[in-house]
Each structure stands twice: as structure tokens, then as C-alpha cells.
């Protein structure tokens, strides 16, 4: 811890500096590759693995089952509907959730009875239901409306608070990078896209924005009156701000990721809880990439948008000339 503290102090004082702004073309190239891969993955894999809430289908719930063998459930369903695509999830300690494509009423009842027989339980403990695709579509529609309202309000507040629409633009570009990357990870690992995952996608935007605002607040402090500075250019002042908040960003990310990682592990491996897995994967990936974007993308993009302003360019030329 003492080494980390010393490292942070040296970054804060400027004694040691990582050139985030000066090497921004490298970060842009990495971000471009990540975005391209994230967009290409769903296409290469044939689309997203949408949950039953989005594609519709039949669902069966086994309550207080003495056995949780998923292969038994798959065999029972396919004995009635050969070739059926079956998704089995353990819910809690004694329940199973089985999802299939939409079945006819007769097939659904036959599957329900077959499951009861396969697990040696009373048929009253096996519930069947039909889930239409409209429910997931409505959730998505509301989420998108909320997303655009959120982004609009955030953009206005940031522009008002920081007195610069360019900070809002830089933050939104970083947010877009985070969202696209997280969606690409979902496509890559093949996890189901469920309403819980959609909620997770929206949640990571708030975290990413929070970390970006903290960095930008320090940027604003360091760049006040930078046009009159004779020792530091605008880009250097911004880079110092990023270095000064780096350790804090890393610490916040680690503290946030550890419990989310625990939820992801417990939800997907120990409990088999699909909802926990879906939302925790989005939070896990989003927290990490959100920290990355606030440091490596948001601040460099802001410099890119402002450094050619006449006053800032003239001040930078003056500082650079004095060093020769």
C-alpha cells in the first residue's frame, strides 16, 4: 500500500507522469479496433442470444425438486418434442426453470407431465406458462426511452456545470465506447440478453459517467486560466489532471469490481441464477471498461476538441517557444 501511495503522490505532484494525452492516437486506435470487433461479433455469431422474454416461448418451473440434473430435464422435454432447443437454469436451491420454443397447448401439457415423471414429483409442482416476445420488446423500448432521456439530461447538466459542450461530447463518446464494448462481450460469450442484462447495460453508463465527471472536475480545476500560463499547455494541464485522479479511479474500480465479480461467480457457478449472472456480467465488464474510457478516452478526446482553439493554441505555442 505504501508503494501505491507513493506512486499516487508522485503522479499528483507531477514528479512522475504518464502521457495519456500525448499518446491519444494509440488509445483511439485501440478503441476503434474494440468497437469494430464488438460490432462484428454479433454478425459473425449469427446475432445475439436473446432470452425467452424477447423471442417468446414456453417456460416450465419445477418447485422443491429433489434433483437438479439439467440433462434429465432436457431428455424429458425432447422425449415429447424431439429436437427442441431447451434451456435449463437452476433457481435457488430446489427449483429448476426450463425454457423452450413456443409449444402447442397439447405439447406443453405433455412436457409438464413428462417433467413431473422424470423428476418423480407431483405434477402440481410443475408449472407451465407462455411468455410472449412483446414483453421483452416493451422493456427494451422503455429502456431506450430512458437511455435517451438520461443522455439528454446528462449532456445539458455537464455542459452547464463545466461550461463546455465539448466535455459533454467527450463524455458521450466514452459512454458509447463502453456500451458497445459490453454488448460485444455479451455476443462473444454467448450469454442470453435478458431484461436483467438490459438493466445492467444502463447501470454501467451511470458508473462510467461518474468516473468521467470526477476526472473532468479535476481537468476544469487544472485548466482555469491556462490561456495565461507560461509553464504548461492545455494538453499538459489535462494530462496532469488525469494522472492526479488515476489512483483514485483504479481504487474505485477495484472496490466496485470485487463484489460484482463475487456476484458473477456465485450467480453463474454456485447458484446457477440466470438473472444474477446476466446483470453482473454487464456490471463487471462495464465497470472495468468505464474506468479505462474515463482515463484513456474521455480526457484525450476533450483535448482533441479544444486544443486548436485560437487562445489555447497561442498559449501553447508561447509555452513551447519558451522551452527552446
C-alpha positions in Angstrom: 0.0 0.0 0.0 2.9 2.4 0.8 4.3 1.9 -2.7 0.9 2.6 -4.2 0.5 5.7 -2.1 4.0 6.9 -3.1 3.2 6.3 -6.7 0.0 8.3 -6.4 1.7 11.2 -4.7 4.4 11.3 -7.4 1.6 11.4 -10.1 -0.3 14.1 -8.2 2.7 16.3 -7.8 3.8 15.9 -11.4 7.1 14.4 -10.4 6.1 11.3 -12.4 3.7 11.5 -15.4 2.0 9.0 -17.8 1.4 10.7 -21.1 -2.2 9.8 -21.7 -2.9 12.8 -23.8 0.2 12.8 -25.9 -0.3 9.1 -26.9 -4.0 9.5 -27.6 -3.7 8.2 -31.2 -2.8 4.8 -29.7 -5.8 4.8 -27.4 -8.0 5.9 -30.4 -6.7 3.0 -32.5 -7.3 0.5 -29.7 -10.9 1.9 -29.2 -11.6 1.7 -32.9 -10.5 -1.9 -33.0 -12.5 -2.8 -29.9 -15.6 -1.1 -31.4 -15.2 -2.8 -34.8 -14.8 -6.2 -33.1 -17.8 -5.6 -30.8 -20.0 -4.7 -33.8 -18.6 -7.6 -35.9 -19.0 -10.3 -33.2 -22.8 -10.5 -33.3 -22.8 -10.6 -37.1 -20.2 -13.4 -37.1 -22.0 -15.4 -34.4 -25.4 -15.0 -36.1 -26.8 -12.4 -33.8 -27.4 -12.2 -30.1 -28.6 -15.0 -27.9 -31.9 -13.3 -26.9 -33.7 -14.7 -23.9 -37.2 -16.0 -24.0 -38.6 -12.6 -23.0 -37.5 -11.3 -26.4 -38.2 -14.2 -28.7 -41.1 -15.8 -26.9 -41.6 -19.4 -25.9 -42.8 -21.8 -23.2 -41.5 -22.0 -19.7 -41.7 -24.7 -17.1 -40.9 -24.2 -13.4 -40.2 -27.2 -11.1 -40.6 -26.3 -7.4 -39.0 -28.2 -4.5 -37.3 -30.7 -6.8 -35.1 -33.4 -5.1 -32.9 -33.5 -8.2 -31.4 -30.6 -10.2 -29.9 -32.6 -13.0 -30.3 -30.5 -16.1 -29.8 -33.4 -18.5 -32.9 -35.1 -17.1 -35.0 -32.1 -17.9 -33.6 -31.8 -21.4 -34.3 -35.5 -22.1 -37.8 -35.2 -20.7 -38.6 -32.3 -23.0 -37.1 -33.9 -26.1 -39.0 -37.1 -25.5 -42.1 -35.1 -26.2 -40.7 -32.6 -28.7 -37.7 -34.2 -30.5 -35.0 -31.7 -31.4 -36.4 -29.0 -29.2 -33.9 -26.3 -28.0 -34.0 -26.5 -24.3 -32.5 -24.0 -21.8 -32.3 -25.2 -18.2 -31.5 -22.9 -15.3 -31.1 -23.7 -11.6 -33.1 -21.2 -9.5 -32.2 -21.2 -5.8 -31.5 -24.5 -4.1 -34.5 -26.6 -5.1 -36.1 -25.1 -8.3 -35.5 -25.6 -12.0 -36.5 -23.3 -14.9 -36.9 -24.9 -18.3 -37.4 -22.8 -21.4 -38.2 -23.9 -24.9 -39.5 -22.5 -28.1 -43.3 -21.9 -28.2 -45.2 -25.2 -27.9 -48.8 -26.1 -28.6 -51.1 -26.5 -25.7 -51.1 -30.3 -26.0 -47.3 -30.4 -26.2 -47.0 -28.1 -23.3 -49.2 -30.2 -21.1 -47.4 -33.4 -22.2 -44.0 -31.8 -21.4 -45.2 -30.7 -18.0 -46.3 -34.3 -17.1 -43.1 -35.7 -18.6 -41.0 -33.5 -16.4 -43.1 -34.5 -13.3 -42.5 -38.1 -14.1 -38.8 -37.7 -14.9 -38.2 -35.9 -11.5 -40.5 -38.2 -9.6 -42.6 -35.4 -8.3 -46.3 -34.5 -8.2 -47.4 -32.7 -11.4 -48.8 -29.9 -9.3 -45.2 -28.9 -8.5 -44.5 -28.3 -12.2 -46.0 -25.1 -13.6 -46.1 -24.1 -17.3 -46.5 -20.7 -18.8 -46.2 -19.0 -22.2 -44.1 -15.8 -22.4 -44.7 -13.6 -25.4 -42.0 -11.6 -27.2 -43.9 -8.4 -26.7 -42.9 -8.2 -23.0 -39.2 -8.0 -23.7 -39.8 -5.6 -26.6 -41.7 -3.3 -24.3 -38.9 -3.4 -21.7 -36.4 -2.6 -24.4 -38.5 0.3 -25.7 -38.8 1.8 -22.3 -35.1 1.2 -21.6 -34.2 3.0 -24.9 -36.5 5.9 -24.0 -34.9 6.1 -20.6 -31.5 6.0 -22.1 -32.1 8.9 -24.5 -33.7 11.0 -21.8 -30.8 10.2 -19.4 -28.2 11.1 -22.1 -30.0 14.3 -22.9 -30.3 15.5 -19.3 -26.7 14.5 -18.6 -25.4 16.3 -21.6 -27.2 19.5 -20.6 -26.1 19.2 -16.9 -22.5 18.6 -17.9 -22.5 21.5 -20.4 -23.9 23.7 -17.7 -21.7 22.6 -14.9 -18.4 22.6 -16.8 -19.4 25.5 -19.1 -18.4 23.5 -22.1 -20.4 21.4 -24.5 -17.2 19.7 -25.6 -16.9 18.0 -22.3 -20.4 16.6 -22.8 -19.4 15.4 -26.3 -16.2 13.7 -25.0 -18.1 12.0 -22.1 -20.8 10.7 -24.5 -18.3 9.3 -26.9 -16.6 7.5 -24.0 -20.1 6.2 -22.9 -20.8 4.9 -26.4 -17.5 3.1 -26.4 -18.3 1.4 -23.0 -21.8 0.3 -24.1 -20.7 -1.1 -27.5 -17.8 -3.0 -25.9 -20.1 -4.5 -23.2 -22.6 -5.6 -25.8 -19.8 -7.1 -27.8 -18.7 -9.1 -24.8 -22.2 -10.5 -24.4 -22.2 -11.5 -28.1 -18.8 -13.1 -27.7 -19.5 -15.2 -24.6 -23.0 -16.2 -25.8 -24.8 -15.1 -22.6 -28.5 -14.6 -23.0 -29.7 -11.0 -23.5 -32.4 -10.6 -20.9 -34.2 -7.7 -19.3 -31.7 -8.0 -16.5 -28.9 -7.6 -18.9 -30.5 -4.5 -20.4 -30.7 -3.0 -16.9 -27.1 -3.9 -16.4 -26.2 -2.0 -19.7 -27.9 1.1 -18.4 -26.3 0.8 -15.0 -22.8 0.8 -16.4 -23.5 4.1 -18.1 -24.0 5.7 -14.7 -20.7 4.3 -13.3 -18.7 5.3 -16.4 -20.2 8.8 -16.3 -19.4 9.2 -12.6 -15.8 8.3 -13.1 -15.6 10.6 -16.1 -17.1 13.5 -14.2 -14.6 13.1 -11.4 -11.7 13.3 -13.9 -13.3 16.3 -15.7 -13.8 18.1 -12.4 -10.0 17.9 -11.9 -9.5 18.9 -15.5 -11.6 22.0 -15.0 -9.6 22.9 -11.9 -6.3 22.5 -13.7 -7.2 24.4 -16.8 -8.6 27.5 -15.2 -6.6 30.4 -16.7 -4.4 28.0 -18.7 -4.5 30.6 -21.5 -2.3 32.8 -19.4 0.1 30.0 -18.2 3.7 30.3 -19.2 4.7 26.9 -17.9 2.0 24.4 -19.1 0.0 23.9 -22.2 -3.7 23.0 -22.2 -2.9 19.4 -23.1 -0.3 19.1 -20.3 -2.7 20.6 -17.8 -5.4 18.0 -18.7 -2.8 15.2 -18.7 -1.8 16.2 -15.1 -5.4 16.1 -14.1 -5.7 12.5 -15.4 -2.6 11.5 -13.6 -3.8 13.1 -10.4 -7.1 11.1 -10.4 -5.6 7.9 -11.8 -5.0 6.1 -8.4 -8.4 7.1 -7.2 -10.0 5.8 -10.4 -8.2 2.5 -10.0 -9.1 2.2 -6.4 -12.8 2.9 -7.1 -12.8 0.4 -9.9 -11.2 -2.4 -7.8 -13.6 -1.8 -4.9 -16.6 -1.8 -7.3 -15.4 -4.9 -9.4 -14.7 -7.2 -6.4 -18.3 -7.6 -5.1 -19.6 -7.7 -8.7 -17.1 -10.5 -9.5 -18.3 -12.3 -6.4 -21.9 -12.0 -7.6 -21.0 -13.2 -11.1 -19.2 -16.2 -9.7 -21.9 -17.1 -7.2 -24.8 -16.4 -9.6 -23.4 -18.3 -12.6 -21.5 -21.1 -11.0 -22.7 -21.9 -7.5 -26.4 -20.9 -7.7 -27.0 -21.0 -11.4 -29.1 -17.9 -11.1 -29.5 -16.5 -14.6 -30.7 -13.1 -13.5 -27.7 -12.5 -11.3 -25.4 -13.8 -14.0 -26.9 -11.6 -16.7 -26.8 -8.3 -14.8 -23.4 -9.0 -13.0 -21.6 -9.7 -16.3 -22.7 -6.3 -17.7 -21.7 -4.6 -14.4 -18.3 -6.4 -14.3 -17.3 -5.6 -17.9 -18.8 -2.1 -17.8 -17.0 -1.1 -14.6 -13.6 -2.1 -16.0 -14.1 -0.6 -19.4 -15.7 2.5 -17.8 -12.5 3.2 -15.8 -10.5 2.7 -18.9 -12.5 5.1 -21.1 -12.6 7.9 -18.5 -8.8 7.8 -18.3 -7.7 6.9 -21.8 -10.5 8.3 -24.0 -12.7 11.0 -22.4 -9.9 13.4 -21.4 -7.8 12.9 -24.6 -10.9 13.4 -26.7 -11.7 16.6 -24.8 -8.1 17.9 -25.5 -8.6 16.9 -29.2 -11.7 19.0 -29.4 -10.3 22.1 -27.7 -6.5 22.3 -28.3 -7.0 24.1 -31.7 -9.0 27.0 -30.2 -7.1 30.2 -31.0 -6.5 31.2 -27.4 -5.3 27.8 -26.3 -3.2 27.3 -29.4 -1.5 30.7 -29.0 -0.8 29.9 -25.3 0.6 26.5 -26.2 2.9 28.0 -28.9 4.2 30.5 -26.4 4.9 27.9 -23.8 6.7 25.6 -26.3 8.7 28.6 -27.6 9.9 29.4 -24.1 11.4 25.9 -23.7 13.6 26.2 -26.8 
